[in-house]
Amino acid sequence: LFPATLTYDTLRFEYEDFPETKEPVWILGRKYSVFTEKEEILLDVTSRLWFTYRKNFPAIGGTGPTSDTGWGCMLRCGQMIFAQALVCRHLGRDWRWIKGKRQMDNYFNVLNAFIDKKDSYYSIHQIAQMGVGEGKSIGQWYGPNTVAQVLKKLATFDTWSSLAVHIAMDNTVVMEEIRRLCQCSFPCAGAGAAACPAGSALLYNGCPEGTGLREPWKPLVLLIPLRLGLTEINEAYIETLKHCFMMPQSLGVIGGKPNSAHYFIGYVGEELIYLDPHTTQPAVEPSDSGCLPDESFHCQHPPCRMSIAELDPSIAVGFFCNTEEDFNDWCQQIKKLSLVRGALPMFELVERQPSHFSNPDVLNLTPDSSDADRLERFFDSEDEDFEILSL
């Protein structure tokens, strides 16, 4: 682990390149070969929005901290997984950032949603202050579940993105709940018609103001907080975790090693590939034109890697389904995954909410699940396993 105060310039030379391996490299649903597609791999990684510790931003809450060094790494990881959802929503998974190339307005709109100032939708200021309602004082360390809950609340104010954010608790994804969340609640004229009431200024369920059109499905951000073991990851979950990075709907995983949060975007062999927020950079001010000097928001060196076995068992897995077809396809992939030999499901996919979770058998646990496995399955994922980095 690098010290939290290393600067971007000193850090960029410290990373190893990808290993020369025949194993495929998976990055957020895309498969690459190290031998023939190394440039494509690095371009894909560089194109992800990279949020790190920052210093000298406006004080949080007016009188609070002006830097998040030492406490904000999980908040930054939450920003990264959510930024990936916004990139998929507004720019598409195939979009790439190229240094020096003029980017489209939507790119700057996405980036501005995360800038370190109080009125950005998903700024460190908003996350820290919204976290107070989740029982976290400003400057306190978050776990994956807390940051997911906070981001869900903040997304309700982001009418531009108009996302449906669902957090699947109790290791269970209920399809009926998600369909109810994503489908328009206000029926428009004609069952199949796509017209909202004339002159409607509704910004609800994907009805942009003034267009008079509605989308039958709000783009879905699905976050699943999980506990994959008691003190270390149960190796029975490793194959399932890898498969999550292979799905085209993948937003990656937030979690880390004990004491240190990372944003995991893929894997190669038995190693996870991640973006590391533990670098302190100066806060960035938008220019008068509204454009941002944006190079420091893109990791321009080979990404970090670590053994999957070192992963702390508290994680949150993310997926983005832009359309109902994407969600149906995701459900089919999850069902197929339950048939993979030697891969223990990390969560259950059910059509309707089970009557209650007091009986684990309603979740179709495999008959040979040991009591220890059940305990790990239902253990509440929480934040106190992590500690603040000592600086």
KABELHU-V959913 format. One record per pair of residues at least 12 apart in sequence whose ideal C-beta (glycine too) atoms are under 10 Angstrom apart, sorted by the first residue. I is the first residue (numbers start at 1). J is the second residue. Records with the same first field share a line. If there is no record, write none. Layout:
I: J  J
This chain:
1: 256  257  259  260  276  278  304  306  389
2: 14  15  260  276  278  279  304
3: 278  279  280  389  391
4: 52  53  69  70  71  72  73  260  277  278  279  280  389  390  391
5: 53  55  69  70  278  279  280  391
6: 278  279  280
7: 279  280  281  282
8: 50  52  279  280  281  282  295  296  299  300  301
9: 279  281
10: 279
11: 52  276  278  279  280  281  299  301
12: 279  299  300  301  302
13: 301
14: 301  304
15: 276  299  301  302  303  304  305
16: 301  302  303  304  305
17: 34  38  42  301  302
18: 32  34  38  41  42  45  268  271  273  302  303  305
19: 34  268  269  271  305
20: 34  35  38
21: 33  34  35  268  269  271
22: 34  35  269
23: 267  268  269  270  271
24: 37  246  266  267  268  269
25: 37  38  40  41  44  45  245  266  267  268  269  271  273
26: 242  243  244  245  246  247  250  265  266  267  268  273
27: 40  41  44  45  47  48  245  250  252  265  266  267  268  273  303
28: 44  45  48  84  87  88  93  245  246  247  248  249  250  251  252  264  265  266  273  318  320
29: 88  93  244  245  246  247  248  249  250  251  252  266  319  320
30: 44  93  94  245  246  248  250  266
31: 245  246  266
32: 44  266  268
34: 268
38: 302
40: 96
41: 266  268  273  302  303
42: 299  300  301  302  303
43: 96  97  98
44: 93  94  96  97  265  266  303
45: 265  266  273  274  275  298  299  300  301  302  303
46: 96  97  98  99  298  299  300  301  302  303
47: 87  91  93  94  95  96  97  98  298  299
48: 80  81  83  84  87  97  252  263  265  275  297  298  299  303
49: 79  80  81  82  83  84  86  87  97  107  110  111  113  114  263  275  294  297  298  299
50: 76  79  80  83  263  275  276  277  279  281  296  297  298  299  300  303
51: 68  72  73  75  76  77  78  79  80  82  83  114  116  122  124  263  275  277  281  296  297
52: 68  69  72  73  76  79  80  275  276  277  278  279  280  281  296  297  299
53: 67  68  69  70  71  72  73  75  76  124  277  278  279  280  281  389
54: 66  67  68  69  72  76  115  116  124  277  279  280  281  282  283  284  296
55: 67  68  69  116  280  281  282  283
56: 116  280  281  282  283  285
57: 115  116  117  118  123  124  125  282  283  284  285
58: 116  117  118  123  125  283
59: 118  125
60: 72  116  118  123  124  125  126  127  128  129  138  139
61: 118  125  128  129  132  138
62: 118  125
63: 138
64: 125  128  129  137  138  139
65: 124  125  128  138  139
66: 116  283
67: 116  124  280  282  283
68: 116  124  125  127  128  138  139  277  280
69: 278  279  280  389  391
70: 139  141  278  280  388  389  390  391
71: 128  138  139  140  141  142  388  389  391
72: 116  124  127  128  139  141  142  261  277  278  280
73: 141  142  254  256  259  260  261  262  263  276  277  278  386  388  389
74: 127  141  142  143  144  146  147  254  255  256  260  261  262  263  277  316  383  386
75: 122  123  124  126  127  128  131  136  141  142  146  147  150  151  261  277
76: 114  124  127  147  254  261  262  263  275  276  277  278  279
77: 142  144  147  252  253  254  255  256  261  262  263  264  274  275  276  277  316
78: 122  124  127  142  144  146  147  148  149  150  151  154  223  254  261  263  277  316  318
79: 113  114  120  122  123  124  127  147  151  254  263  277
80: 114  251  252  254  261  262  263  264  265  274  275  277  318
81: 144  147  148  151  221  223  251  252  253  254  263  264  265  316  317  318  320
82: 113  114  121  122  127  147  148  151  152  154  155  158  161  163  165  221  223  251  254  318  320
83: 110  111  113  114  122  251  263  297
84: 110  221  250  251  252  263  265  318  320
85: 110  151  155  161  163  165  219  220  221  222  223  251  318  319  320  322
86: 106  109  110  111  113  114  121  122  155  158  160  161  163  219  221  320
87: 106  107  110  111  251  320
88: 219  221  248  249  250  251  320  321  322  326
89: 106  110  158  160  161  162  163  219  221  320  322
90: 104  105  106  107  109  110  113  160  161  219
91: 103  104  106  107  109  110
92: 106  322
93: 248  249  250  320  322
95: 107  110
97: 294  295  297  298  300
98: 298
99: 294  295  298  300
100: 295
102: 291
103: 291  292  294
105: 290  291
106: 160
107: 291  292  294
108: 286  289  290  291  292  294
109: 160  161  290
110: 122  160  161
111: 284  286  291  292  294  297
112: 286  290  291  292
113: 126  154  158  160  161
114: 126  127  297
115: 283  284  285  286  292  297
116: 283  284  285
117: 283  284  285  286
120: 154
121: 151  154  155  156  157  158  159  160  161
122: 150  151  154  155  157  158  161
123: 154
124: 138  283
125: 138
126: 150  151  153  154  157
127: 142  146  147  150  151  153  154
128: 140  142  150
129: 150  154
130: 149  150  151  152  153  154  157
131: 146  147  149  150  153
132: 150
133: 149  150  153
134: 146  147  149  150  153  383
135: 383
136: 150  383
139: 388
140: 383  388
141: 259  261  383  384  386  387  388  389
142: 254  261  383  386
143: 225  254  255  261  312  314  315  316  381  382  383  384  385  386
144: 223  224  225  226  227  253  254  255  256  261  312  314  315  316  317  318  381  382  383  386
145: 167  169  223  224  225  226  227  314  315  316  380  381  382  383
146: 225  316  381  382  383
147: 223  225  254  261  316  383
148: 165  167  168  169  221  223  224  225  254  316  318  381
149: 165  167  169  223  225  316
151: 163  165  167  221  223  316  318
152: 164  165  166  167  221  223
153: 165
155: 221
159: 202  203  204  207  208  209
160: 203  208
161: 206  218  219  221
162: 203  204  205  206  207  208  215  218  219
163: 182  206  218  219  220  221  320
164: 178  179  180  181  182  183  205  206  217  218  219  220  221  222  321
165: 181  218  219  220  221  222  223
166: 178  180  181  182  220  221  222  223  224  319  321
167: 221  222  223  224  225  316
168: 222  223  224  225  226  316  317  319  347  348  349
169: 224  225  357  380  381
170: 225  347  348  353  354  357  363  377  378  380
171: 224  225  226  227  228  345  346  347  348  357  363  376  377  378  379  380  381
172: 224  347  348  349  350  353  354  357  362  363
173: 222  224  319  330  331  334  347  348  349  350
174: 348  349  350  351  352  353  354
175: 327  328  331  334  349  350  351  352
176: 350  351  352  353
177: 350  352  353
178: 220  222  321  324  327  330  331
179: 217  220  324  327  328  351
181: 205  218  220  222
182: 205  206  215  216  217  218  219  220  222  321  323  324  327
183: 205  206  215  216  217  218  324
184: 196  202  204  205  206  207  214  215  216  217  218
185: 204  205  218
186: 200  202  204  205  207  214
187: 214
188: 200  202  207  212  213  214  216
192: 216
193: 213  214
194: 207  211  212  213  214  215  216
195: 212  213  214
196: 208  211  212  213  214
197: 212
198: 212
199: 212
200: 212  214
202: 214
204: 218
205: 217  218
206: 218  219
215: 322  323  324
216: 323  324
217: 321  322  323  324  325  326  327
218: 321  322  324
219: 320  321  322  323  326  327
220: 249  319  320  321  322  323  324  326  327  330
221: 251  318  319  320  321
222: 249  251  317  318  319  320  321  327  330
223: 251  254  316  317  318  319
224: 244  253  315  316  317  318  319  346  347  381
225: 254  255  314  315  316  317  347  380  381  382
226: 241  253  255  313  314  315  316  317  346  347  376  377  379  381
227: 312  313  314  315  346  375  376  377  378  379  380  381  382  385
228: 240  241  255  311  312  313  314  315  317  344  346  376  377  379  381
229: 311  312  313  314  372  373  376  379
230: 313  372  375  376  379  385
231: 258  312  313  385
232: 258  309  310  311  312  313
233: 255  308  309  310  311  312  313  314  315  376
234: 313  344  346  372  373  376  377
235: 308  309  342  344
236: 342  343  344  345  346  369  373  376
237: 308  311  313  315  343  344  345  346  373  376  377
238: 267  270  308  309  311  342  343  344
239: 308  337  340  341  342  343  344
240: 317  334  337  338  340  342  343  344  345  346  347
241: 253  255  264  267  272  308  311  315  317  343  346
242: 266  267  269  270  272  308  343
243: 333  334  336  337  340  343  346
244: 264  267  315  317  318  319  333  334  337  346
245: 264  265  266  267  272  273  317
246: 266  267  333  337
247: 319  329  330  333  334  337
248: 319  320  321  326  329  330  333
249: 318  319  320  321  322  326  327  329  330  333
250: 265  266  317  318  319  320  330
251: 263  265  316  317  318  319  320
252: 264  265  266  272  273  274  275  316  317  318  319
253: 265  266  267  272  274  311  315  316  317  318
254: 274  314  315  316  317  318
255: 272  274  311  312  313  314  315  316  317  381  386
256: 274  276  277  278  306  310  311  312  314  315  386
257: 306  307  310  311  312  386
258: 310  311  312  313  314  385  386  387
259: 312  385  386  387  388  389  390
260: 276  277  278  312  386  387  389
261: 274  276  277  278  312  386  389
262: 274  275  276  277  278  303  304  306  311  312
263: 275  276  277  303  318
264: 303  304  306  308  311  315  317
265: 303
266: 303  305
267: 305  308
268: 305
269: 305  307  308
270: 305  306  307  308  309
271: 304  305  306  307  308  309  310
272: 303  304  305  306  307  308  309  310  311
273: 302  303  304  305  306
274: 303  304  305  306  311
275: 298  299  303  304
276: 299  303  304  306
278: 304  389
279: 296  299
280: 391
281: 296  297
282: 296
283: 296
284: 296  297
312: 385  386
313: 376  379  381  385
314: 379  380  381  382  383  384  385  386
315: 346  381
316: 381
317: 346  347
319: 333  334
330: 349
331: 349  351
332: 349
333: 349
334: 346  347  348  349
335: 349
337: 349
338: 364  366
344: 365  366  369  373  376  377
345: 363  364  365  366  377
346: 377
347: 363  377
348: 360  362  363  364  365  377
349: 363  364
350: 362  363  364
357: 378
360: 374  377  378
361: 374
363: 377  378
365: 377  378
